[in-house]
Amino acid sequence: MIPARYGPVLFSFILSGWMSLLVSGISTFRTLPAPQEFLGLWTGAWLTGWLFAFPAVMVAAPLARKIVARFTARAG
């Protein structure tokens, strides 16, 4: 098991992976004239996207949480 203190990093890693997978898949599908090269191009686009998405999520997630906290009511 991974220690709980690494939870935010693991969350960012998983979230950025899924998001970049979906976005690169949609983008690759839309730009290809024929599906024969789809899988190879998608994989390359996804890994490149993830390389940038992971650090972006690490920076953006705490900022987004602060913004959401300001706009939402606290329970209790």
Phi and psi in degrees as a GROMACS rama.xvg file:
@    title "Ramachandran Plot"
@    xaxis  label "Phi"
@    yaxis  label "Psi"
@TYPE xy
-93.3588  135.758  ILE-2
-59.6434  145.582  PRO-3
-59.3923  -27.9082  ALA-4
-64.8973  -19.1609  ARG-5
-91.5314  4.79196  TYR-6
-54.5261  -49.2616  GLY-7
-61.583  -36.5883  PRO-8
-69.4769  -42.8693  VAL-9
-63.325  -42.5163  LEU-10
-57.5001  -48.1634  PHE-11
-63.0887  -39.6628  SER-12
-62.8259  -47.5885  PHE-13
-68.5173  -45.9236  ILE-14
-61.1017  -46.1933  LEU-15
-65.2713  -34.6563  SER-16
-63.5031  -48.6413  GLY-17
-65.9403  -42.9332  TRP-18
-64.5113  -45.3561  MET-19
-67.8673  -32.6761  SER-20
-60.691  -48.7391  LEU-21
-67.0069  -46.9838  LEU-22
-65.591  -43.7887  VAL-23
-67.4809  -35.4642  SER-24
-64.1524  -44.9266  GLY-25
-65.2524  -45.0489  ILE-26
-63.9858  -43.2271  SER-27
-64.9349  -44.2099  THR-28
-59.9488  -41.5066  PHE-29
-70.7506  -26.6203  ARG-30
-93.8892  -14.6045  THR-31
-84.9959  133.863  LEU-32
-74.6465  -30.1011  PRO-33
-137.459  145.7  ALA-34
-77.3258  -0.378358  PRO-35
-65.2981  -27.0368  GLN-36
-102.745  7.28476  GLU-37
-56.4113  -52.1898  PHE-38
-62.3165  -45.6105  LEU-39
-64.9649  -43.7752  GLY-40
-67.9117  -39.0523  LEU-41
-63.3564  -43.8333  TRP-42
-59.6949  -45.5302  THR-43
-63.0831  -43.2333  GLY-44
-65.1194  -39.3891  ALA-45
-65.3813  -47.5535  TRP-46
-63.6601  -38.3753  LEU-47
-65.6784  -44.8169  THR-48
-61.8243  -41.0175  GLY-49
-66.0866  -34.4547  TRP-50
-57.0914  -34.9437  LEU-51
-93.1758  -31.897  PHE-52
-68.3696  -38.9571  ALA-53
-61.2892  -52.2571  PHE-54
-65.2956  -31.9623  PRO-55
-64.2355  -41.8352  ALA-56
-67.1519  -37.3709  VAL-57
-60.3558  -35.2042  MET-58
-83.884  -43.1357  VAL-59
-74.7832  -34.705  ALA-60
-60.0401  -48.4135  ALA-61
-63.2523  -37.3657  PRO-62
-65.3425  -42.6327  LEU-63
-63.9201  -40.3606  ALA-64
-61.6784  -41.1975  ARG-65
-64.8665  -41.2116  LYS-66
-65.435  -44.8194  ILE-67
-62.0067  -40.6133  VAL-68
-62.2129  -34.7532  ALA-69
-71.6257  -28.7712  ARG-70
-96.8766  -3.21871  PHE-71
-117.704  153.903  THR-72
-82.4708  145.291  ALA-73
-83.8044  139.438  ARG-74
-79.3837  144.57  ALA-75
